[in-house]
Amino acid sequence: MRILVLGGTVFLSAAVAAEAVARGHEVTCAARGSSGEPPAGTSFVRVDRDDPDGLAPLAGREFDAVVDVARLPSQVRQAVAALGAGVRHWTFVSSISVYSDNSTPGQSPHTGPLHDPLSADADERDVENYGSAKVSCEQAVLAALGDRANVVRAGLIVGPGDQSDRFTYWPLRLARGGEVLAPGAPEEPVQVIDVRDLAAWIVRSAEIGVVGVFDATGPTVGRGEFLDRVAAGVGDADARIGAAAGGVAAMDPAEAGAKPNLTWVDQEFLAAQKVNPWAGPRSLPVWLPLPEYAGMLDHDVSATLAAGLAVRDLAQTARDTLVWARETGRDRADPADPADLHAGLTAAEEAEVLAAWHRR
Ligand SMILES: NC(=O)c1ccc[n+]([C@@H]2O[C@H](COP(=O)([O-])OP(=O)(O)OC[C@H]3O[C@@H](n4cnc5c(N)ncnc54)[C@H](OP(=O)(O)O)[C@@H]3O)[C@@H](O)[C@H]2O)c1
C-alpha cells in the first residue's frame, strides 16, 4: 500500500512509518523535519501544517492510507480536506484525554463521556485544551471520512523513543536496585501501551480496513505487577545489553531478575512530601491520585484486543527502554542519578522521602 504518515519524525508516528516499511509498504512521511529524521526506507516530504496551504507539496500525490497524529483541529481539517477524497483508510491518532470522566474505571468508547469540542474562540494550542482539541479533531475526521476512519484513542504510550520519560523512569530506577519507593498501593491500576505494539496495530488495521473508534492501550495490571514486570525486564539488564546491541535480544521470562525491594508509600504521605504524580520533576510517574483518576489507567480495551491489538510482555518493553535510555544518554554519566530525566525523583529526593517515611 501507499501509506502517508503525517508526522513520522518522532516516537509513535516514526514507529508507524518504520513498521509500515518493515511490512513492505511504500511509505511517505510528511512533516517539517524539526523533531528528527524519518525512518530509513521512507520518502520525506517537507510540509508545514501551520501554513494554511502547507500541504501543497503533497498535491497530486495518491495514497491508499493516511495516518495522522495531529493535535490541532485546524491542521486536521486542512488534512482531510486536502487528502481525504481518494483515500481508502484514514487513521487518526487521538487520546484517552478526550474523556471528561477520569474517575470511573472500565470505560470504553461506548460508555465514556467526552469533553465538549473546542469552542470557536478557544486557543487550540493551549495544553489545557488538549482533550477538547482532540475531540474536535476526531469529529472532523469522522465527518469527512466516516466509515473509512479508524480513530485510535491512545493511552499512555511507552517504550524506546519516549521523550516524556514517564515510563523510562521505572526501568532506570529498577535497574539501579536497592530500596525502591513505590507510589500508592500494589493493586492500583496501571495501563500502558508499547509504542511498537500500537504502531503494529495501526498498520495492520490499515491493511485490513479496521474502522471505528477504539481505546488503544494494554490490559490493566496492578501497579505491583507492573513494577515486578519492569524489574523482571531489567533485573539482569547489564548482561543483556551486549546481546541487545545488534538488535533486540529475545526475552526469556524464566531468566527474569529477582523481585524488586519495594516500599509502598501512600498518596497522602507523598503529597505531604510534595512528590508530584504522573510526570515532570520531583514526580513518581505512572502514578495518579485516587479517586479522581481511578479510571484513567483502567479502560476496557476488550474491543481493541478483539480487533487485533497484540501487546508484548512489559518486561520486554522495560528492557528495550533501558537499552535505549542508556544508548541515548538519558541516564547520563551516572546511572544512579536520574536527575537528567524529565520525570521522576532523583536518587537524593527518593532517599529523602524514604527516610521520612521510615521516621513517621
Ligand atoms: N505520548 C503519549 O503517551 C500519548 C498518549 C495518548 C495520545 N498520544 C497521541 O499520540 C500521538 C503521538 O504522536 P508522535 O509520537 O508522533 O508525537 P507528536 O509529538 O505528536 O508528533 C507530531 C508529528 O507531527 C509533526 N508536526 C508537528 N507540527 C507540525 C507542523 N506544523 N507541520 C508538519 N508537521 C508537524 C512532527 O514533526 P516535525 O516536528 O518534524 O514537523 C511529528 O512528526 C499524538 O497524536 C498524541 O496526541 C500520545
The ligand as a MOL file (V3000), in Angstrom:
LIG
                    3D

  0  0  0     0  0            999 V3000
M  V30 BEGIN CTAB
M  V30 COUNTS 48 52 0 0 0
M  V30 BEGIN ATOM
M  V30 1 N 2.6890 10.0370 24.3240 0
M  V30 2 C 1.6070 9.5540 24.8720 0
M  V30 3 O 1.6440 8.8880 25.9040 0
M  V30 4 C 0.2760 9.7860 24.1960 0
M  V30 5 C -0.8790 9.3890 24.8510 0
M  V30 6 C -2.0930 9.4960 24.1700 0
M  V30 7 C -2.1330 10.0060 22.9010 0
M  V30 8 N -0.9950 10.4060 22.2900 0 CHG=1
M  V30 9 C -1.0700 10.8710 20.9110 0
M  V30 10 O -0.1940 10.0470 20.1780 0
M  V30 11 C 0.3940 10.8050 19.1240 0
M  V30 12 C 1.8900 10.8280 19.3100 0
M  V30 13 O 2.4760 11.1760 18.1040 0
M  V30 14 P 4.0460 11.2090 17.9480 0
M  V30 15 O 4.6470 10.2770 18.9160 0
M  V30 16 O 4.3810 11.0250 16.5390 0 CHG=-1
M  V30 17 O 4.4490 12.6100 18.5250 0
M  V30 18 P 3.9960 14.0650 18.2150 0
M  V30 19 O 4.8520 14.9490 19.0190 0
M  V30 20 O 2.5480 14.2190 18.4060 0
M  V30 21 O 4.4120 14.1830 16.6640 0
M  V30 22 C 3.9160 15.1310 15.8800 0
M  V30 23 C 4.4290 14.8760 14.4630 0
M  V30 24 O 3.8460 15.8670 13.6470 0
M  V30 25 C 4.8660 16.6720 13.0680 0
M  V30 26 N 4.4650 18.0680 13.1180 0
M  V30 27 C 4.2720 18.8330 14.2200 0
M  V30 28 N 3.9440 20.0670 13.8570 0
M  V30 29 C 3.9180 20.0870 12.5030 0
M  V30 30 C 3.6380 21.0820 11.5340 0
M  V30 31 N 3.3280 22.3470 11.8620 0
M  V30 32 N 3.6930 20.7440 10.2280 0
M  V30 33 C 4.0220 19.4930 9.8620 0
M  V30 34 N 4.2960 18.5030 10.7180 0
M  V30 35 C 4.2490 18.8030 12.0320 0
M  V30 36 C 6.1090 16.4360 13.8920 0
M  V30 37 O 7.2490 16.5370 13.0630 0
M  V30 38 P 8.1400 17.8620 12.9100 0
M  V30 39 O 8.2560 18.4750 14.2540 0
M  V30 40 O 9.4250 17.2900 12.3860 0
M  V30 41 O 7.4350 18.7220 11.9220 0
M  V30 42 C 5.9170 14.9910 14.3360 0
M  V30 43 O 6.4040 14.0910 13.3770 0
M  V30 44 C -0.2360 12.1700 19.1820 0
M  V30 45 O -1.3910 12.1640 18.3860 0
M  V30 46 C -0.6180 12.2930 20.6560 0
M  V30 47 O -1.6550 13.2170 20.8290 0
M  V30 48 C 0.2080 10.3270 22.9220 0
M  V30 END ATOM
M  V30 BEGIN BOND
M  V30 1 1 1 2
M  V30 2 2 2 3
M  V30 3 1 2 4
M  V30 4 1 4 5
M  V30 5 2 4 48
M  V30 6 2 5 6
M  V30 7 1 6 7
M  V30 8 2 7 8
M  V30 9 1 8 9
M  V30 10 1 8 48
M  V30 11 1 9 10
M  V30 12 1 9 46
M  V30 13 1 10 11
M  V30 14 1 11 12
M  V30 15 1 11 44
M  V30 16 1 12 13
M  V30 17 1 13 14
M  V30 18 2 14 15
M  V30 19 1 14 16
M  V30 20 1 14 17
M  V30 21 1 17 18
M  V30 22 2 18 19
M  V30 23 1 18 20
M  V30 24 1 18 21
M  V30 25 1 21 22
M  V30 26 1 22 23
M  V30 27 1 23 24
M  V30 28 1 23 42
M  V30 29 1 24 25
M  V30 30 1 25 26
M  V30 31 1 25 36
M  V30 32 1 26 27
M  V30 33 1 26 35
M  V30 34 2 27 28
M  V30 35 1 28 29
M  V30 36 1 29 30
M  V30 37 2 29 35
M  V30 38 1 30 31
M  V30 39 2 30 32
M  V30 40 1 32 33
M  V30 41 2 33 34
M  V30 42 1 34 35
M  V30 43 1 36 37
M  V30 44 1 36 42
M  V30 45 1 37 38
M  V30 46 2 38 39
M  V30 47 1 38 40
M  V30 48 1 38 41
M  V30 49 1 42 43
M  V30 50 1 44 45
M  V30 51 1 44 46
M  V30 52 1 46 47
M  V30 END BOND
M  V30 END CTAB
M  END
